[in-house]
Amino acid sequence: MLATNTAAWYIILFATIYDETFLNYAHHTIPTEAYANLAAVHKDCGRVTEAIQLYRKALELRPDFGEAVANLTHCLVSLRLNS
């Protein structure tokens, strides 16, 4: 479990540092699934607001991405229940 959390922390650190530059630069080359996967890491680490933003980016690229729609809905409900 510790290794998984450490790996997730490094992914979030990478995304935080490079989010605006790297992800915007690679907007057309990074697959939609990458945004959804990164969002899932944020969600699992309790960073629901960041996860919502990434799921929305994924859905901008592919509005019919059912998994992202379902996970975004889950995040929005979770955020609503916790506030």
VOZA-803759 format. One record per residue (C-alpha): residue number from 1; x negated, y, z negated. Coordinates in steps of 0.1 Angstrom, whole numbers. Layout:
// residues N
GURO pos     u     v     w
GURO NUM     X     Y     Z
...
END
This chain:
// residues 83
GURO pos     u     v     w
GURO   1     0     0     0
GURO   2   -29    24    -8
GURO   3   -44    19    26
GURO   4   -11    26    43
GURO   5    -6    58    23
GURO   6   -42    69    30
GURO   7   -37    63    68
GURO   8    -5    82    67
GURO   9   -22   111    49
GURO  10   -49   112    75
GURO  11   -23   112   103
GURO  12    -5   141    86
GURO  13   -37   160    81
GURO  14   -46   156   118
GURO  15   -12   167   128
GURO  16   -12   197   105
GURO  17   -45   209   118
GURO  18   -39   202   155
GURO  19    -1   204   157
GURO  20     3   238   174
GURO  21   -28   235   196
GURO  22   -31   198   204
GURO  23     6   188   207
GURO  24    15   219   226
GURO  25   -15   214   250
GURO  26    -6   178   255
GURO  27    32   185   257
GURO  28    35   167   290
GURO  29    11   139   284
GURO  30    20   127   249
GURO  31    49   103   251
GURO  32    81   110   233
GURO  33    75    80   211
GURO  34    44    97   197
GURO  35    65   126   183
GURO  36    90   101   169
GURO  37    62    80   153
GURO  38    46   111   138
GURO  39    80   122   125
GURO  40    84    88   108
GURO  41    51    92    90
GURO  42    62   126    78
GURO  43    95   112    67
GURO  44    79    83    48
GURO  45    56   107    30
GURO  46    85   128    19
GURO  47    79   157    44
GURO  48   115   156    58
GURO  49   115   191    71
GURO  50    84   184    93
GURO  51   100   151   104
GURO  52   131   170   115
GURO  53   110   194   136
GURO  54    91   165   153
GURO  55   123   145   160
GURO  56   137   176   176
GURO  57   106   179   198
GURO  58   110   143   208
GURO  59   146   149   217
GURO  60   137   180   238
GURO  61   116   157   260
GURO  62   141   129   261
GURO  63   176   137   249
GURO  64   188   101   253
GURO  65   162    87   228
GURO  66   186    69   205
GURO  67   161    60   178
GURO  68   151    96   175
GURO  69   187   107   173
GURO  70   194    81   145
GURO  71   163    90   125
GURO  72   170   128   129
GURO  73   205   122   116
GURO  74   191   102    87
GURO  75   167   130    78
GURO  76   194   157    80
GURO  77   217   137    58
GURO  78   188   130    33
GURO  79   179   167    33
GURO  80   216   177    27
GURO  81   220   151    -2
GURO  82   188   163   -19
GURO  83   196   200   -18
END
